[in-house]
Amino acid sequence: MKTVKWGIIGAGRISSTFATALNSLDNTELVAIASRDMEKAKEFADRFHIKKAYSSYDEIVKDPEIDVIYIGTLHTEHKANTELCIMNGKSVLCEKPFTINHKETEYLMNLAKKNKVFLMEAMWTKFLPATKVVKKWLQENIIGEVKYFNLSFGYQAEFDINSRIFNPDLAGGALLDVGVYLISYVIYMMDKLPDHVASSAFLGRSNVDETNVIAFSYNEGVMADLSSSITANTGNDAVIIGEKGKIVVPSFWRAESAEVYDQKGKLIDKFLLPFTSNGYVYEAEEVNCCIREGKLESDVIPLQDTLNVMKIMDEMRATWGLTYPQERNK
Ligand SMILES: NC(=O)c1ccc[n+]([C@@H]2O[C@H](COP(=O)([O-])OP(=O)(O)OC[C@H]3O[C@@H](n4cnc5c(N)ncnc54)[C@H](OP(=O)(O)O)[C@@H]3O)[C@@H](O)[C@H]2O)c1
């Protein structure tokens, strides 16, 4: 089997987690890291036993040994970093949110297609075994007709205008940081886009959405009640209610387990598979498979799905009056 050779752009927090995942996979080699700071790149390379450290993103994309690059930089850098990779013929796995708005996503989709380069959003939740089991349960009608989803993803962060979650210049706010998980999850489970979307948000001290609430409705009578926050510990479980029972997914975005209950609250099925390394191995394996098979997109998260989610987020932000500085005067 071909060993897939990876590079990473950005030596930050999530890149560290992803490096751990890559290092735990067979037939996978993490060959290079690029940071804007050579010291940081070297420290990262030492920590994860990576043979090459680059002090610029321009250098790593020229490395002929690399098949695919993981982008673990800030939201606002994703478009430029992905573009750089594509223009140098590198396949890309780019962190969520894929870009800051749908126009950027559409641009990258078209660029990847034109240049025949593999491109995928790192929406890792979709690849988790627990997520797959929940989808299978729904397809098997285990809880009967689905009526209602209730998902939240909220945590309480201390206000810091310089942090990527509060700073509008870095496309801060709950929606792009964590709300994106809720939207992707429900659309994935329903296998279609909502017919109506309503939402409201509190734009806080730095004029980004500190908390938002979102209602999806489907014409057949399914409702989804979603909320995300960077200032309130709302929890991060998913509950799916059907006419015969419910599915509960603790910490759905990084789920290792899921449970099914009947209408009387009796546990009728359960899934549990603790991660051996971490939950990011599943998306990495998907990319490895796609690269080996010469695919340009993943069937699990085609680029159109990413674009659909970005469009919904743009439409909600428009109703909240939330634009990022990069989007003004364009
Ligand atoms: N999938 C998940 O579970 C998950 C979890 C957390 C975050 N994320 C996503 O991953 C991305 C990074 O988040 P993080 O928490 O890892 O952030 P972080 O620790 O702050 O790292 C971000 C990296 O971005 C790079 N960067 C490029 N241009 C920059 C600029 N102008 N200012 C500051 N940094 C810049 C830096 O890399 P160098 O300095 O090394 O060049 C930095 O290390 C975000 O888009 C976030 O949504 C995903």
The ligand as a MOL file (V3000), in Angstrom:
LIG
                    3D

  0  0  0     0  0            999 V3000
M  V30 BEGIN CTAB
M  V30 COUNTS 48 52 0 0 0
M  V30 BEGIN ATOM
M  V30 1 N -11.1060 20.2390 14.2460 0
M  V30 2 C -11.0280 20.6670 15.4820 0
M  V30 3 O -11.4010 19.9720 16.4310 0
M  V30 4 C -10.4380 21.9950 15.7520 0
M  V30 5 C -10.0640 22.3300 17.0530 0
M  V30 6 C -9.4530 23.5590 17.2620 0
M  V30 7 C -9.2890 24.4330 16.1980 0
M  V30 8 N -9.7020 24.0880 14.9540 0 CHG=1
M  V30 9 C -9.5170 25.0170 13.8260 0
M  V30 10 O -8.1180 25.0790 13.5480 0
M  V30 11 C -7.7330 26.4110 13.2290 0
M  V30 12 C -6.5730 26.8110 14.1450 0
M  V30 13 O -7.0060 26.8250 15.4930 0
M  V30 14 P -5.9750 26.6700 16.7180 0
M  V30 15 O -6.7930 26.6860 17.9340 0
M  V30 16 O -5.0600 25.5320 16.4690 0 CHG=-1
M  V30 17 O -5.1900 28.0540 16.5890 0
M  V30 18 P -3.7070 28.4120 17.0540 0
M  V30 19 O -3.2080 27.4680 18.0860 0
M  V30 20 O -3.7420 29.8660 17.3650 0
M  V30 21 O -2.8400 28.1540 15.7440 0
M  V30 22 C -3.1060 28.8200 14.5780 0
M  V30 23 C -1.8680 28.8580 13.6950 0
M  V30 24 O -2.1850 29.7390 12.6270 0
M  V30 25 C -0.9660 30.2050 12.0800 0
M  V30 26 N -1.1250 31.5780 11.5900 0
M  V30 27 C -1.0530 31.9210 10.2940 0
M  V30 28 N -1.2170 33.2280 10.1460 0
M  V30 29 C -1.4130 33.7410 11.3670 0
M  V30 30 C -1.6400 35.0520 11.8640 0
M  V30 31 N -1.7070 36.1080 11.0500 0
M  V30 32 N -1.7640 35.2090 13.1970 0
M  V30 33 C -1.6930 34.1430 14.0370 0
M  V30 34 N -1.4880 32.8730 13.6110 0
M  V30 35 C -1.3650 32.6850 12.2890 0
M  V30 36 C 0.0740 30.0840 13.1670 0
M  V30 37 O 1.0360 29.1850 12.6650 0
M  V30 38 P 2.6070 29.4860 12.6370 0
M  V30 39 O 2.8400 30.6180 13.5810 0
M  V30 40 O 3.1910 28.2220 13.0700 0
M  V30 41 O 2.9190 29.8420 11.2170 0
M  V30 42 C -0.6460 29.4370 14.3510 0
M  V30 43 O 0.0960 28.4740 14.9550 0
M  V30 44 C -8.9690 27.2780 13.3450 0
M  V30 45 O -9.5040 27.5230 12.0690 0
M  V30 46 C -9.9420 26.4310 14.1710 0
M  V30 47 O -11.2980 26.6180 13.8250 0
M  V30 48 C -10.2520 22.8910 14.7180 0
M  V30 END ATOM
M  V30 BEGIN BOND
M  V30 1 1 1 2
M  V30 2 2 2 3
M  V30 3 1 2 4
M  V30 4 1 4 5
M  V30 5 2 4 48
M  V30 6 2 5 6
M  V30 7 1 6 7
M  V30 8 2 7 8
M  V30 9 1 8 9
M  V30 10 1 8 48
M  V30 11 1 9 10
M  V30 12 1 9 46
M  V30 13 1 10 11
M  V30 14 1 11 12
M  V30 15 1 11 44
M  V30 16 1 12 13
M  V30 17 1 13 14
M  V30 18 2 14 15
M  V30 19 1 14 16
M  V30 20 1 14 17
M  V30 21 1 17 18
M  V30 22 2 18 19
M  V30 23 1 18 20
M  V30 24 1 18 21
M  V30 25 1 21 22
M  V30 26 1 22 23
M  V30 27 1 23 24
M  V30 28 1 23 42
M  V30 29 1 24 25
M  V30 30 1 25 26
M  V30 31 1 25 36
M  V30 32 1 26 27
M  V30 33 1 26 35
M  V30 34 2 27 28
M  V30 35 1 28 29
M  V30 36 1 29 30
M  V30 37 2 29 35
M  V30 38 1 30 31
M  V30 39 2 30 32
M  V30 40 1 32 33
M  V30 41 2 33 34
M  V30 42 1 34 35
M  V30 43 1 36 37
M  V30 44 1 36 42
M  V30 45 1 37 38
M  V30 46 2 38 39
M  V30 47 1 38 40
M  V30 48 1 38 41
M  V30 49 1 42 43
M  V30 50 1 44 45
M  V30 51 1 44 46
M  V30 52 1 46 47
M  V30 END BOND
M  V30 END CTAB
M  END
